Amino acid sequence: MFDFSIISSWLHGLLTGFMPEWAAILTESILVALVIITLYAIFAIVLIYMERKVCAFFQCRLGPMRVGPFGTLQVFSDVFKMLTKEIINLRGTDLFLHNLAPFLVVMASMITFACLPWNVGAQIIDFNVGIFFFLAVSSIGVVGILLAGWSSNNKYSLIGAMRSGAQIISYELSIGMTMLTMICLTGTMSFSEICQQQYAEGWNIFRGHLPAVIAFILYLIAGNAECNRGPFDLPESESELTAGYHTEYSGMHFGYYYLAEYMNLFICAGMATTVFLGGWAPLHIAGLEGFNGIMDYIPGAVWFIGKTLFVVFLLMWLRWTFPRLRIDQILSLEWKYLVPISMANLILMAIIVSNGLHF
Amino acid sequence: MYEDKNYIEGLLSGIKSLCIGLKTTMREFFTKKITEQYPENRGKLVMFDRFRGSLTMPHNENNEHKCVGCGLCEMACPNGTIKVTSEFYTAEDGKKKKRLVKYEYNLGSCMFCQLCTRACPHGAIEFNQSFENAVFDRSKLILVLNHEGSKVMEKKVVKKAEPEAKSKEQTA
C-alpha cells in the first residue's frame, strides 16, 4: 500500500530545512487546513449533485440535465448564486447568536471531517481516543442548531430546533452504543489502528459477523437521524415548519447549513466506512493471494472514497424511500427499538469477543 | 398499528414492510426514466394518443372532409369557441342541401373539453397532438379548419338504409 506519510515527512523535512521547527509546524497546519476546507467544499458539491441525481432516479426522473453535460455544472451555479446573495439581518433576532450559529454547525462538521482516515498515514486528527473525540465533537453541531432556532425569534425555527435537539441527543445514544460494540471488537479507539487492524485481519463487518451487521444497520439508521435527513427530517420539515431552524437565514449563512447537512452525511458515511467497512483497507479474500495483491495496487484513498460514496448511496436510498416520521414515532423508534437492540447487540458482541468466536 | 401486536412481531413486520419499500424504490431506480427533454427531442417527441393539442378537421387526399355543417359542435361548445358558417345549395338531383362554408375555431378560448368531438355525429373533427400553440398575436389563434376549396366527403356506402336516414334527419 502507498503510505502517505512518506509525502508528509518529506514535506516536514523540506520545511525544517530552512525554517525553525515551530514555523514549519505552523506552515503545515495552515496547509492542512487549506486542504481540509478544499476537500470539504469539493465533497459537498459532489454530494449535492449526487443527491439530486439519485433522488431523481428514485423518482423516475432524470434530475439536472441542462447546465453542463448531464447537469454537472448545476451545483457550481447554485453555489455562485448562494455566494452572491445578501445576508439579511432581521429585526428582533439576536444578532450575535444568529450570526454565530452557522459557524458552530460548520465548525463541528469540519472537525469531524478532519477525523476521517483517507489513506495510510493520511490522517489529520488521530489519537488514542479517536472515536470518543469524534462523538464528542459531532455534538457541537446541536448547539449551533439550537442557537439558530432560539436567536431567529421565530416559532417555526424554535420548534424545528427543539425537535432537532431532541432527535440528535437521543440518537447519539444508539450511535454511541454501536460504536461501543465495534470498539469491543477492535479493542482500540484510534482510527489509524482500527484501519490497520482491518487491513491485516479483514473488515470489521466480516470479522464481527452477526453483531457487526446489526450494528452497521443500527448505525445507518441512527446516523441518518443524526444528519437530520431522510425519514428523520422533521426538524426542517418544509410542509409544516417552512425550513425549521434555518428559516430565517439567507445567503451564505443558509449555505453553511446546507453545506453542513451534506458534509454530515459524508462524515456519517465515512465513519461507517472506517469502523465497519475497513476505512482505506482494500478488500482482501483469505487464500486468494493474487487477488489481494491486485487490490493492494488500488490506492487507499480510492477505497475510502468509493466505500464512503457507497454508504452515502445507501443513506440516500433510505431517505428517498420512506415517508417522514412524527416526533413521537421518532422517539419511540429510538427508545423502544434502537436502544434495547443495540444494548442486546453489545452484550452479544461482548460474548463473541470474550469467547473468541470472531474471525 | 403495532399496539395490537406484541413487540417482536411488530418489529419483524415493520422490518419486512420497510424492506418492501426499499425493494420498490430500487426497482424504480433502474426503470427507464419518463422525463422528456423537450426542446432537444422535438424531432422525435410523440405525445400520447388521447392528448388534446388543438382541434383539427382531417381532410383526405381529395381535399374532402366529413363535416356536413350541422352546427352541433357549435351548440355543444360551452365557450362559444366554434363558429360554423353553412349555406344551402341545390344539388344536381334538385334537392336542397346544406354545406359547410367556413369552420372557425378560436384556439384562445378553447378549454379542450372535447365536448365538440363527442357531439359530432360524423367524426369530422378531432384533437391532434400538436401543443406548440404560442403565437405573438391573438388574431392568429382564430383558425379556419376546413381547407380552401374543400368539400364534404360523398357517402359511397349510403345504400345501407340506417345511417342514410340518420344523416337525412340531421341535415334536414
Interface residues (C-beta under 8 A of the other chain):
Chain A: A56 F57 F58 Q59 C60 R61 L62 M65 W317 L318 W320 T321 F322 K336 Y337
Chain B: Y7 L11 L18 G21 L22 T24 T25 M26 E28 F29 T31 K33 I34 T35 Q37
